[in-house]
């Protein structure tokens, strides 16, 4: 099931790789299935789980049905990811300009 998750970030712990963040991007697929795929990471208690979509209403409906999962999941608007990416690029460029 992990292979079906859209994006996984890992961190090293000794010689093992542990999932740090899981992202499901729900633009054309269903929020229900995305939450279900991320649920396969639920036993990794320190793994952050993100659903990326513009349909906060649908996300709220799904989370209402899985109230035990709600504290572990975070909804992110697709536009916010674009803003984050642009800010990271700007920060990288600024660091390079300053020589940091």
C-alpha positions in Angstrom: 0.0 0.0 0.0 2.9 2.4 0.6 3.8 2.4 -3.1 0.4 3.9 -3.9 0.9 7.0 -1.7 1.6 10.0 -3.9 4.6 11.3 -2.0 6.6 9.9 0.9 9.5 11.6 2.7 11.8 9.4 4.7 14.4 10.0 7.4 17.2 7.7 8.3 17.2 6.0 11.7 20.3 3.9 11.9 20.3 1.7 8.8 16.5 2.0 8.4 14.4 4.5 6.5 11.3 5.7 8.5 8.5 7.6 6.8 8.5 11.2 8.0 5.7 12.6 5.9 3.0 11.2 3.6 1.2 13.3 1.0 -1.9 12.4 -1.0 -2.7 14.9 -3.8 -6.4 14.8 -4.4 -7.1 16.8 -7.5 -8.8 14.2 -9.8 -9.1 11.3 -7.4 -11.2 10.9 -4.3 -10.4 12.2 -0.8 -11.7 8.9 0.6 -9.2 6.8 -1.2 -6.3 9.2 -0.3 -7.1 9.1 3.4 -7.3 5.3 3.1 -3.9 5.1 1.5 -2.4 7.3 4.2 -4.0 5.2 6.9 -1.4 2.5 6.0 1.1 4.8 7.7 -1.0 5.2 10.8 1.2 2.9 13.0 4.2 5.2 12.4 3.1 7.5 15.1 5.5 10.3 14.3 4.7 10.4 10.6 2.8 13.5 9.5 -0.1 12.9 7.1 -1.2 15.5 4.5 -4.1 15.6 2.1 -3.6 18.2 -0.6 -6.8 19.4 -2.3 -9.0 22.4 -2.8 -12.1 20.7 -1.6 -12.0 21.4 2.1 -15.7 20.5 2.4 -15.1 17.0 1.1 -12.0 16.7 3.4 -14.2 17.7 6.4 -16.8 15.0 5.5 -14.1 12.3 5.2 -12.5 13.4 8.5 -15.9 13.5 10.2 -16.3 9.8 9.3 -12.8 8.9 10.6 -12.7 11.0 13.8 -9.9 8.9 15.3 -7.7 9.8 12.3 -8.5 13.5 12.4 -5.7 14.7 14.8 -3.0 13.0 12.6 -4.1 14.5 9.2 -3.7 18.0 7.9 -5.4 19.5 4.9 -3.3 21.7 2.6 -4.7 23.8 -0.3 -2.9 23.2 -3.6 -2.3 26.9 -3.8 -0.5 26.9 -0.5 2.0 24.4 -1.9 2.7 26.7 -4.8 3.2 29.6 -2.4 5.5 27.4 -0.2 7.5 26.4 -3.3 7.9 30.0 -4.4 9.0 31.1 -1.0 11.6 28.2 -0.7 13.0 29.2 -4.1 13.2 32.9 -3.0 14.9 31.9 0.3 17.4 29.7 -1.6 18.2 32.5 -4.0 18.5 35.0 -1.1 20.9 32.7 0.8 23.0 32.3 -2.4 23.1 36.1 -3.0 24.2 36.7 0.6 26.7 33.9 0.6 25.1 31.8 3.3 
